[in-house]
C-alpha cells in the first residue's frame, strides 16, 4: 500500500511539496454503518470522532479520502443508486512518518482494450436542460452535473501518476495504491487547509482551454477573467463557502480574498477565489466536515437542494469523485483537496469522472465540451490522446 503526494505550488506538509507514505501502521475504512479500524469492527454511523481520536492518541499521519457518497450522513439521499464500483465511503491509512520526494521508476506501458464515454452530447444536453428548469423555477441558482468515462485494460498507476505530474502538474496531486483499488487525483482545488486555528478554502469555478500559443492563451485568460457569467458563478460558490466557514469560525473572522484569480494549467485555465477564517475553540473534525461537506463547487447553491437534484438527474454514484482527498498531521492540521480530475482503478477498469457547473445562461453544448476538456490530462496520462476540442 502506498500514498504519493505532489504539488507544483503548495507545500503540503513541513515545507515539502512532494513526498510519499508506505507500509501503513493500520488502515480504517467506513462502509455502511461499520467502521473497520486498527483491526477492529465497530458498528457506528459516526466514524469521524473515532478516526480523530485514533490519530490524536497515536500521533499518526492519516491519508485517504472521504467519498462524495458520505453526504448521506449529512444530507439524506433522495434517490439511492446501485454501487457499481464499491469503494469505501471513508478510507484512511495511518503512518508514523513520510519520505521526502517521489521515486522515479521505469515506465510500464498501459494497454487499453476499450473506451466508453458514459454520456453522449445529446444525453448530457438533456440533463443540462432539465437542471436549467430547476434554476428557472427558483429551486437553485447553480448546479454541478457530472458523468464518467470508462476504460478497460491493464493500468500501471505508478506510471500514470508520473505521467500526470509531467503533463499537468497541479497543487494537490495524490496517488493512492492498494491491493484492491487505486485512485489518482489530479486536483488543483483546495477544499480546506487547517493550520492551528486558521482555516481557508479556495473554490474553483470558471474554465477555459489554453490557447495554441502564448498570445491566444493570454486572450483566453482575459476573456475568463472578464466573463460576467463565470464571475457570477464563481462568486455564488465563494459566498456559499464563506457561509459554510462561518458556521465553524469566530464571528467576524471570515474574509474573502484573491477574488477571481485565473490559474493556468497545461490543458486549461481555471478561476478561483480564497476565503479564510479562524476556527471556534474546541471545533472537531466532524464539526468541520459536517458544516462544509460536500464541497460547494461540485454541488451547487443552495447546497441541499442542489444535492437532491443531482441525485435525481445523474445515473451513477460519484464515489470518490467530488468528495475530498485528505492528509492529516499528528497535530490534526490538514490539507483537503476537492476530489476532481479523478481516475479510479479497480478490477482492470478505469473510471475517469468529469463535470461542469450549470447556471441560468449556460450553453448545454459548451458545458459538455468543458467536461471532455477536463478529462484531457487524465486520459493523456493513461496513454489515450483524444481530439476532443
N, C-alpha and C positions, 0 to 999 in steps of 0.2 A: 504494500500500500504506500502511496506517495502523494504528496501535495507540493505543487510548484507555484510560485508567485513571481510575476514580472510587472514592472511599471516603467514607462518611459518618462514619467514626470514626478509622480508622487513617491514619497518614502514611506512605504507601508509600515515598517517596524524598525526601531532602533537605528534610524538613519540608513537603512538598507532598502534598495529598490528591487533586487531580485534575490530570491532565497528559496530554500526547499525544506520540507519535513519528510522524514522517512521513519519506518518502524515505530508506529504509534504504541504508546503505553496501553491504551484502551480505546474503544470506539463506542459511540452512542448513536442509536437511531430510534426514531419515533414513527410509528406507523399504525394508525388506527387504535388509539387509546391504550397502547402498550409502549412503554419506554424500555429499551434494552440498553443498559449502561454498565460498564465495568463487569460484564458477565452476569448481571442481574436482570431479571424481568420484573418490571414494575407496572402495575395497572394504574393508569392515570390519564386525565385529559389536560394536565397542566405540567408539561415537561420542562419548560424553561427555568423555573425556580430550581429544579433538581440539577439541571445542567450548570447553572450559575454556582450553586453550592459546591458541586464537584470540582469545578475549576478553582474556586477560592480555597477549598480545602487542600488540594494537592499542588496548587500554583502551577498548573499546566498551561500550555498554549492550546487553544481549541480552534480547529479549522474545519470548515464544512459549508453546509448550505441549509437554508430554510426554503422549502418548496412554496411556490405560489399557492398550492392547494391547501397549505396550512391555514389559509384565510378562513376556512370553515369553523375554526375555533375562535375567530374574532367576528366574522360575519357569516351567519348561516347560509349555506348554499341554497339557491333557488332550484337548481336542477343538478342532479348527480349524474356524472358521466362515468363510463367504464374506464378503468385504469388500464391502458394498453402497454405502457412502458413499465410502470410499477416501481419507481424509485421511492425511497422513504420520504415522509413529509419533512422530517428533520434528520440531518446526518452530520455528525461531528466525529473527528478523531482527535486524540489528545496526545501532546508531545511535551517532553522536558526541555528540548532545545531545538534550534533550527540551524541549518547550514547556509552560509552566505554563498550566493552565486548559484546559477543553474548549470549543471554539467552539460557540455556539448557531447552529443552522441552521433555515431554514423547514421545517416538517414535510412529508413526502411520504406520501400515502395508500397503505397496503398493500392489496393485493387478494387475498383468499383464495378459491381455486377449490374446494379440497377439504380435508377434515379427517378424520383417522382415528386412533383410539386403538388402539395395537398389541395391547393385552391387554384382553379383556373382564373383568368382575369374576369370572366363572366360571373362565376360564383362569388368571388370576392367583392365585386362591384355590387351585387345584390345585397350582401351583408352590410356594406357601407351605406347603401340607400336605406336599409332597414334601421341602421343606427341613426342616420340623419333624421328619420321620422321621430325618434325619441327626442332628439335635440329640438326639432321644430315644436314638439308638444310641450317642451319645457321640463322634461324629466331630468335631462343632463345638459351640460354645456360642452362637454368633451368626453371622448371615449377612445380607448386604445383597442384596436382589433388585431388579432394575430392569426397566423397559420403556420404550417411547418412543411419542410422539405425532407423527404425520406430517402435514404440511400441504403443499399445492401452491398456487402463485400467484406474485404479484410482491411481493418483500420489500425494503424500503429500510432497511438495517441501521443507518444513522445515525439515522434517526427512531426505530427500535425501541429502540436503546440509550438515547437521551434519554428516551423514554417509560418505560423501566425505571428510570432514575435518578429520575424523577418519582414513579413509582408505588411502587417498593420499593427505596429506596437501601440499600446494604449495604457491607460493609467492603472487598470485593475485586471490584468490578465491572470487567470488561475487555471490550473490543471489538477484535477482530482482523478487518481488512478487506483482502482480497487480490483480485486479478483472478479467482481460481479458486474460492475459498470464503471464507466469513466465519464467525466464531464470536462469540457473545455469551455471556459468563459472568456470571450473577447471583449468584456465590458469596458467602456470608458466613462461610465456613470457612477458617481459616488452616491450611495443611498444615505449612509450615516457614518460619520467618524467621531469617535469619543476620545478625548484626551483630558483626563481628570474630570472636571465638571463641565468642560466646554464640549459642545456638540455642533456639528454642521452637516448640511446636506447640499448637493449640487444637482438638482434635477435637469434633465436634458429634454428639450422639445424644440423641434425645428431641424430640418435636414435638407441638404443639397448634395449632389455629386461633386467631386472635384473636377476641374476643367482639364482639357487636353494639354494645356500649357499654363505657365505661371500667370499670364495676363488674364486668361479665361477663369482661372481659379479665383483670382482677386475680384473679378467681376461678380462671380457667384457668391463669394463671401459678402460683398456689399449688398447684393440682392437679398441674401438671407437676413442680414442684419437689419435691412430697411423694410422687410416684408411685414405689413400690418397683421396679416394672418398669423405668421409664425411668432411674432412678438406677443400677440394676444394669447395664442396657445401656450407659449412659454410662461407668460405672466399668470395665467389661470392655475397652472400646476405649481408655480413658485408660491402663489398665495395659498394653495392647498397645503403645501409642505410647511409653510410658515404657520398655518393654523395647527397642523399636526405637532410641530415642535413646541408650539405654545402650550399644549397640554402637559408637557413634561419639563418645561423651562420656567425659570424665575420670571416673575412679572416684569415686563419692560425690557427683558434681555434679548428677545428675538429680533434680529435685524436682517434685512435683505441687503446684499452687496453684490458687486460684479454682475449686474443685471445685463442679460443678453450678450454674454461672451460668445464669440464664434470660434470654435476649435477645429483645426484641420487634421484629418487623418488621411491615410493613403487612398482610400476609396470614397470618402465622403466628408462633408462638413456638418458640424452639429452645433446647435445653440444651447448654452447652459447658463444658469444663474446660481448664486450661492446664498444660503440662509444660515445664520449662526444663532446659537442660543446658549444659555448657561443653565445646566440641569438643576432641578429642585433637589435639595438634600435628601438622601435616602432612596433615590429612584432606583428601581431594579431593572434587570434585563427584560423581564416580562413587561413591566410598565412601558419601557421604550418601544418594544416590538409591537405590543398591542395598541399603542397610541399612534403608530406610524405605518404599519404594515397592512396590505401590500403597498409598495411604492406608488405614489400618486401619478408619476409619469407613465406608468404602464397599466393604470386602471382608468382614471378619468375623474371628472368632477360633476356633481358631488360624488365622492368615492363610493359610498354604499350602494347608491342606485346604479352607478356605472358597473360595479362588480356584478350586480344582479342581471343587468342587460348582457354583459359579456357571457355569463353562464347560459343565457338563453340563445345567443347568436352563435357562439363558437362550437365547433363539433368535438374537439379534442380537449382533454385536460392539458394544462400548461406545464405540469410537473415542475421542474426547477426553474424553467423559463419564467421571467417576471417575478420570481421570488428574489432571494438575496444570497450572495456568496459572502462568507463571513470568516474573519480572522480575529480571535480574541486573545489578548495577552493575559499573563497571570494576574495583573492588576485590574482586570476587567475593562481596560481600554479596548477599543476595537475599530476595525475598518470593515464596513459592509458595502459591497457594491451591488447595484441593481443587476440582476441576472439576465442581461440582454446579450445578444450575439452568442447564443448558446449552441454548442454541439454536444449532444448526449449520445453515448455509445453503449450498446447492450446487445449481446447475442448476435454479433455480426451485422448489426444495423446501426445506422447513424440518423439522428433526428436533429435537424437544424431549424430552430424556431425564429420567426421574424414577425414584426408587427408595425403598425402605423397609427398615429394619433388622428382622430376624426373630429372635425368641428363643423359648424353650420355651412361654411362655404368651401368645404373640401371637395376636390375633384376626385371622384372614386377611382378613375383610371390612373391618375398620378399617384394616388395612395398605394395602389397595387404595385406600381413600378418602384415606389420607395421601399416596399417590403423586400423586393428582389435585390435592390441595391444593398440593403443591409445584410443580405446573405453572402455577398460577393467575397468578402475577406475569408470567412469561414470555409466556403466552398473551395476557394483557391488553395487554402492551406491543406485541404484534403487531397487536392490534385484535380479539381474539376473547374475548368475555366469556361464560364458561360458568357455569351454575348447577350447580356440581359438588358442593356440600355442602348 
